[in-house]
Amino acid sequence: MVQIDLEHVYKKYEKAKDYSVTDFNLHINDEEFIVFVGPSGCGKSTTLRMIAGLEDISKGDLKIGGKRMNDLPAKDRDIAMVFQNYALYPHMSVYDNMAFGLKIRKTPKDVIDKKIKNAAKVLGLTEYLKRKPADLSGGQRQRVALGRAIVRDAPIFLMDEPLSNLDAKLRVSMRAEIAKIHHQLKTTTIYVTHDQVEAMTLADRIVIMKDGKIQQVGTPQEVYRHPVNVFVGSFIGSPAMNFCRVHLNGDHVVSDDGSMNFLLPEGRLKKLRQQGYQGKELVMGIRPEDIHAEQMFMETFPEDIATAEVTVSELLGAETQLYTNIGNNEVVCKVDSRDYVKPGVKVKLGFDMNKAHFFDPATEMTLD
Amino acid sequence: MTRKRFNLIWTTVLITLIALFFLFPLVWMITSSMKSEAEIYKNMTSWKAFLPSANINEWFGAYAQLFKRFPIMHYILNSVTYALCLTAGSLVINGLAGYGFAKFKFTGNKILFSILIAMMVIPGATLIIQQFQIAKNMGLLNTILAVVLPGMASPFYIYMFKNAFEAIPESVSEAAAMEGAGSFRIFWNILLPMAKPTIATVGTLAFIGSWNDYVWPLMVLNDSSQFPLQVAITNVNVTQPVYMNQVMAILTISTIPLVLVYIFAQKYLVQGLGSAGNGDK
């Protein structure tokens, strides 16, 4: 059983003015798949490297299985790590690459052999065991790196953007492979990525970071459906959530230029009024898929319609992405492919105000 | 004739001339060792100076005489022993120092390395008296250690190893550390094998340096049975009667290993020295 606890962890690099990681608190359960996600420079890799022991912790405690690990060197932490650039040993064969860690631990030869052959089978590397990393493709190399972690039977896996160097197609298949491996081994895994799709598809819980601080921790559904602030709303989801400034006038929210004027459902209105936002400015966020072009929707919600001018339309097969201007606001919506229209055309779009999000304009925190 | 063709011809001619210029003493040395004493002086002013004796039986006469008069095999063995020890020591010591500078952050790292680089401008000859004093105080005179130890550490080789190790991505040594490898194992099992071109370059240079060294072994060794080949050449050159063909023979013998080293390690010599500045391999 391995639980990881980060308690008030700070990281400040030598000569740096600001903290790279600020007051990081997280409890990671056994067998959990945690994904750290955020834009570059948000401190996600730094945090991972602190857990690995590759960076010192400036302040705070790191506990693994209840034991404080701050001062234990990386080599004694018994953690397996997969790096973005694979970090294979180029002078060793695939077999020796995987055997290296086991040899250090003085594992008997027959056990090493069995473990490597098993891992190679799982990863489809059996026929490449004698090759050197230079003779492998990017995907195969990353599989060797995964294999090197698997054979160790380490209680914790750390993965630092392991798929970033692969092409799009390979990334999707490796993503599934990682999910499969985690399902089989149930090793506690911390995975760092800047790709929110990877985060959404792999994670049990996502940790969204920005400027060294945790913004939100939650299951993929939670962070997608209930973003705590504007940043999380904009970061998770593709295409990103649409934002615009509105005022709460009576029972309607109205954009500054009047181009959007939507009736709010009872419950939402009540909540906003209770918080004292009547007549005040709000940030409204709405996901592209919560904007509709079907006639049905508009007939049901006749007071939640705006007229939009399409600037770009992308037919993606099952659906169409429309990039539109509504007054001064740019709004992206995801509609059915049957509702495809050419750029330049004006269309009516219905906004599902039950699914809209409202944020305080000053703090950018959610009001839901 | 196009300009490109003209350039090709005249660079070829120039390079050939330069090559001949460097080759002719070598050829003269070898051919002179393959003829009788009288023939050397007789042919001195003619083109025949560059041909071995017309009589094939005389070709190795000087060599046979030389081996009879002096313990040449013994000298060769000494030279090989000194060169191998120095090369091995040089690889380990400079490799470790380069590893330290490249992969460890410690206070004074940069200053220490600057001092080391600055030391490269000090001519070796100015240090030789102090080095001798140190060797004497340590009681090393007349031992193999006196010949081998002072030449092992070299700022230039450390610099080369540092560059080589810095060119290896940090993540490789980090991956090894995560797998439980300590600093020395990372150096020995991971980084050193990855720096093979640098090992070849430093190894070759150290070997050549030791093989060619004359003054230092002459200073620290008194017993002629410990002399390396270079010092023994002086012996051959001053032990009466002096035969020019025998002197040429021992010179030829002393050159053979260097020629072999250059033939086999030329790639690494050029590669290693050429990339000393940027760490590209």
HADDOCK unambig.tbl for C-alpha pairs under 7 A between the chains (distance, minus, plus):
assign (segid A and resid 74 and name CA) (segid B and resid 177 and name CA) 6.15 0.50 0.50
assign (segid A and resid 74 and name CA) (segid B and resid 178 and name CA) 5.59 0.50 0.50
assign (segid A and resid 75 and name CA) (segid B and resid 177 and name CA) 4.91 0.50 0.50
assign (segid A and resid 75 and name CA) (segid B and resid 178 and name CA) 5.04 0.50 0.50
assign (segid A and resid 75 and name CA) (segid B and resid 179 and name CA) 6.23 0.50 0.50
assign (segid A and resid 75 and name CA) (segid B and resid 180 and name CA) 3.94 0.50 0.50
assign (segid A and resid 75 and name CA) (segid B and resid 181 and name CA) 6.02 0.50 0.50
assign (segid A and resid 75 and name CA) (segid B and resid 182 and name CA) 6.77 0.50 0.50
assign (segid A and resid 76 and name CA) (segid B and resid 180 and name CA) 6.14 0.50 0.50
assign (segid A and resid 79 and name CA) (segid B and resid 178 and name CA) 6.42 0.50 0.50
assign (segid A and resid 80 and name CA) (segid B and resid 178 and name CA) 6.26 0.50 0.50
assign (segid A and resid 80 and name CA) (segid B and resid 179 and name CA) 6.71 0.50 0.50
assign (segid A and resid 81 and name CA) (segid B and resid 175 and name CA) 6.96 0.50 0.50
assign (segid A and resid 81 and name CA) (segid B and resid 178 and name CA) 6.71 0.50 0.50
assign (segid A and resid 87 and name CA) (segid B and resid 171 and name CA) 5.56 0.50 0.50
assign (segid A and resid 87 and name CA) (segid B and resid 172 and name CA) 4.60 0.50 0.50
assign (segid A and resid 87 and name CA) (segid B and resid 175 and name CA) 6.42 0.50 0.50
assign (segid A and resid 88 and name CA) (segid B and resid 172 and name CA) 6.49 0.50 0.50
assign (segid A and resid 89 and name CA) (segid B and resid 172 and name CA) 6.82 0.50 0.50
assign (segid A and resid 89 and name CA) (segid B and resid 190 and name CA) 6.77 0.50 0.50
assign (segid A and resid 91 and name CA) (segid B and resid 193 and name CA) 6.81 0.50 0.50
assign (segid A and resid 91 and name CA) (segid B and resid 194 and name CA) 6.48 0.50 0.50
assign (segid A and resid 101 and name CA) (segid B and resid 179 and name CA) 4.75 0.50 0.50
assign (segid A and resid 101 and name CA) (segid B and resid 180 and name CA) 6.43 0.50 0.50
assign (segid A and resid 104 and name CA) (segid B and resid 180 and name CA) 6.68 0.50 0.50
assign (segid A and resid 104 and name CA) (segid B and resid 181 and name CA) 6.74 0.50 0.50
